[in-house]
Amino acid sequence: MFSDENLMTRFGRGDNSAFSELVDRHQQRLLNFIYRRTGSRESAEDIVQETFLRVVNAASRYQATAKFSTWLYTIALNLWRNEIARHRTAVELNERDRVQESSSMDQHVDFQKLQSLMQDLTDEHRLVLELSFIEGWTNQQIADLLNCSVGTVKSRKFYALKALRKRMGIDNERDERDERMSESTTAIR
């Protein structure tokens, strides 16, 4: 089995079967990822189609300086951001996040419940959690995609999970216990 980077290089040299293999490997996951952003299957399909069209157009210039999937998701994410800038205001986006139902796209995760819990998180925090826990990306892959440090990814993940735990009422006892321990440690000094 060839790596994605090898397939892309082969496609750049004219091997169309290599492109078909890349599409087979990435299309459904990319579609799910973009659908969770847009809430519209039609819009997600358009963005994914445009993403692969851009891959085709860049094939002859492709250089494997990063993972192919990171490059692919960067293209898709930028297209989604461009779509937002053209068609939606921030208020409309926040409202869409509250009512969006995406559970029909993936049977293994209850995205409606997850998105309800994540609605108050920033876009950066939601994106880091989705890439990490739903897409299975490493911190380094996320950092490459978002053009930030691994430490920033870890920090965003930590604070996003902390906010989710608070929303779910989990670990409130631990937080209170930690505060009491901190106070008692300070009193001992």
C-alpha positions in Angstrom: 0.0 0.0 0.0 1.4 3.4 -1.0 1.5 6.4 1.3 -0.8 9.4 0.4 2.3 11.4 -0.4 3.6 8.8 -2.8 0.1 8.6 -4.5 0.0 12.3 -4.9 3.5 12.3 -6.4 2.4 9.5 -8.8 -0.7 11.5 -9.7 1.4 14.6 -10.4 3.2 12.4 -12.9 0.0 11.4 -14.7 -1.1 8.3 -12.8 -4.9 8.9 -12.5 -5.5 5.7 -10.6 -3.4 7.2 -7.8 -5.8 10.2 -7.6 -8.8 7.8 -7.4 -7.1 6.0 -4.5 -6.6 9.3 -2.7 -10.3 10.2 -3.2 -11.4 6.8 -1.9 -9.2 7.2 1.2 -10.2 10.7 2.1 -13.5 11.8 0.6 -15.9 10.5 3.2 -14.0 11.6 6.3 -13.4 15.0 4.7 -17.1 15.3 3.8 -18.0 14.5 7.4 -15.5 17.0 8.7 -16.8 19.8 6.5 -20.5 18.8 7.1 -19.9 19.3 10.8 -18.8 22.9 10.0 -21.5 23.8 7.5 -24.6 21.8 8.6 -25.5 21.4 5.0 -24.7 18.3 3.0 -25.0 20.2 -0.3 -22.6 22.8 0.9 -20.2 20.2 2.3 -20.2 18.3 -1.0 -19.5 21.5 -2.9 -16.5 22.3 -0.7 -15.1 18.8 -0.9 -15.5 18.8 -4.6 -13.7 22.1 -4.9 -11.0 20.8 -2.5 -10.3 17.8 -4.8 -10.4 20.1 -7.8 -7.7 22.2 -6.2 -5.7 19.1 -5.5 -5.9 18.2 -9.2 -4.9 21.7 -10.3 -1.9 21.6 -7.9 -0.8 18.0 -8.6 2.1 18.9 -10.9 3.5 21.4 -8.3 2.9 19.2 -5.2 5.9 18.7 -2.9 5.6 16.4 0.1 6.7 18.9 2.7 3.9 17.9 5.1 1.4 15.1 5.3 -1.0 14.9 2.4 -4.0 14.8 4.8 -2.8 18.0 6.5 -2.5 19.8 3.1 -5.9 18.4 2.0 -7.7 19.5 5.2 -6.0 22.9 5.0 -7.4 23.5 1.6 -10.9 22.4 2.7 -10.8 24.5 5.9 -9.7 27.6 3.9 -12.5 27.0 1.4 -15.0 26.7 4.3 -13.7 29.9 5.8 -14.0 31.7 2.5 -17.6 30.4 2.2 -18.3 31.9 5.7 -16.8 35.2 4.7 -19.0 35.4 1.6 -22.3 34.2 2.9 -22.7 34.4 6.7 -22.3 36.8 9.6 -20.9 35.8 13.0 -24.4 36.0 14.5 -25.8 33.6 11.9 -23.0 31.2 12.5 -23.6 31.1 16.3 -27.3 30.5 15.7 -26.6 27.7 13.2 -24.3 26.0 15.7 -27.1 25.9 18.3 -29.6 24.2 16.1 -27.4 22.1 13.8 -28.0 18.4 13.7 -25.2 16.4 12.2 -25.8 13.0 13.7 -27.1 11.6 10.4 -23.6 11.7 8.9 -21.8 9.5 11.3 -23.6 6.6 13.2 -20.9 6.1 15.8 -21.0 9.5 17.5 -24.0 11.5 18.7 -22.9 14.8 17.1 -26.1 16.6 18.0 -25.4 16.0 21.7 -21.7 16.8 21.2 -22.4 20.0 19.4 -24.9 21.0 22.0 -22.2 20.6 24.6 -19.6 22.4 22.5 -21.8 25.3 21.3 -20.2 27.8 23.8 -16.7 26.8 22.9 -14.6 29.0 20.6 -14.2 27.8 17.0 -10.5 27.0 17.7 -11.5 24.9 20.7 -14.2 23.0 18.8 -11.9 22.4 15.9 -9.1 21.0 18.0 -11.5 18.6 19.8 -13.0 17.4 16.5 -9.7 16.9 14.9 -8.2 15.1 17.9 -11.1 13.0 19.1 -13.3 12.5 16.0 -10.7 12.5 13.2 -7.9 11.0 15.3 -5.3 13.5 14.4 -2.1 14.0 16.5 -1.3 17.3 18.2 1.5 17.8 15.6 -0.9 17.3 12.7 -3.4 19.7 14.2 -0.6 22.3 14.8 0.5 22.0 11.2 -3.1 22.5 10.0 -3.8 25.5 12.2 -0.3 26.9 11.8 0.4 27.1 15.5 2.6 25.3 18.0 1.9 21.9 19.6 1.8 23.7 22.9 -1.0 25.9 21.7 -2.9 22.8 20.5 -2.5 21.1 23.9 -3.6 24.3 25.7 -6.7 24.7 23.5 -7.5 21.0 24.1 -7.0 21.3 27.8 -9.3 24.4 28.2 -11.9 23.0 25.8 -12.1 19.7 27.8 -12.2 21.7 31.0 -15.1 23.7 29.7 -16.9 20.6 28.5 -16.5 18.9 31.9 -17.8 22.0 33.6 -20.9 22.0 31.3 -21.5 18.4 32.0 -21.1 18.8 35.7 -18.1 16.5 35.8 -15.1 17.1 38.0 -16.7 19.9 40.0 -15.8 18.0 43.1 -12.2 17.7 42.0 -12.0 21.4 41.2 -13.4 22.3 44.7 -11.0 19.7 46.3 -8.1 21.2 44.4 -9.0 24.7 45.5 -9.3 23.5 49.2 -5.9 21.8 48.9 -4.4 24.9 47.4 -5.8 27.0 50.2 -4.6 24.7 52.9 -1.1 24.5 51.3 -1.0 28.3 51.3 -2.0 28.4 54.9 0.7 25.9 55.9 3.4 28.0 54.3 
